[in-house]
C-alpha cells in the first residue's frame, strides 16, 4: 500500500481564492510527522508546514494551514489567498518517527490563474 | 545559517562512467538523505546517513552508494551509469527538534547521462 496518496495530479485556482490540496497517509505507527513541500519549476524543494501526530491543533504557517484529520488519516494543505507565485508542484510527505525514512506522495501541480 | 548546498549543480556524463555528487548539510544537522527525482518515477528515496552511518536505504541497485564524513558532509556515487540514471538528485538535511524533524533540501544536481 502507498504510504502517501495525493489524488489530484493537477489543480487550478483563481488568484486570491483559497485552495485545498489533498493528502492521505497510511501508517500503524502512533508517532509520525507529516510535511508539505513546494517545488517551483526551478527544482528546489521548499518546506512549507509540519504536523506531528500528537499535535492537538492544526498547524499554520502564514497563508498555509494543514487540515489534520487523524481518524481519517488525512493531512490536507490549505493555501489561502492564492498568489501567482504559488504555482508549483506540492508534495505531501510522512516520516514514521525519528530514524525512519521519509515517504513522499506523487505531488499535485497547482496553477494559479490571474 | 547557510542552507543545504549541492555540487555540482549540473553534470553531463556518458553511459558506463561513474559520478560523485556532494552535499553539505545545514550546520548542526547530522542527518543527510538523498533522493532521485524523475518525471516518470517521481521522488524516490535513495538512502539516509546519520553520524556517518547509513540509517535507511531505498530500493536502488548497488551501483548507487553513499557515505558521510565526520563533518556531516555527504557524497553519493553512481557507478556504471545508465541512461535511466538521468535525473534530479536532491539532498536534504534534517535536525530533530522536539517531536518534529523537518527536512531542508538543497537545490539539487541535474545529471544527464548520454
Contacts between the chains, C-beta under 8 A, distances in Angstrom:
chain1	res1	chain2	res2	distance
A	31	B	99	7.5
A	33	B	99	7.6
A	33	B	100	5.8
A	33	B	101	6.3
A	35	B	102	6.8
A	35	B	103	7.2
A	37	B	105	7.5
A	42	B	107	7.7
A	43	B	88	5.7
A	43	B	107	6.7
A	43	B	108	5.0
A	43	B	110	7.4
A	44	B	105	6.3
A	44	B	106	7.6
A	44	B	107	4.9
A	44	B	108	6.7
A	45	B	90	6.3
A	45	B	92	7.4
A	45	B	105	3.8
A	46	B	105	7.6
A	47	B	102	5.7
A	47	B	103	6.9
A	47	B	104	6.0
A	47	B	105	7.6
A	50	B	100	5.3
A	50	B	102	5.5
A	52	B	99	4.9
A	52	B	100	5.5
A	54	B	99	6.3
A	91	B	43	6.6
A	93	B	103	7.9
A	95	B	101	6.5
A	98	B	96	5.5
A	98	B	101	5.7
A	99	B	50	7.5
A	99	B	55	6.1
A	99	B	56	7.8
A	100	B	56	6.7
A	101	B	33	7.3
A	101	B	45	5.3
A	101	B	48	6.0
A	101	B	56	4.1
A	101	B	58	7.1
A	102	B	33	6.7
A	102	B	45	6.6
A	102	B	92	7.9
A	102	B	103	6.2
A	103	B	45	7.5
A	104	B	35	7.8
A	104	B	42	7.2
A	104	B	43	4.5
A	104	B	45	7.6
A	106	B	42	5.1
A	107	B	42	6.7
A	107	B	43	7.6
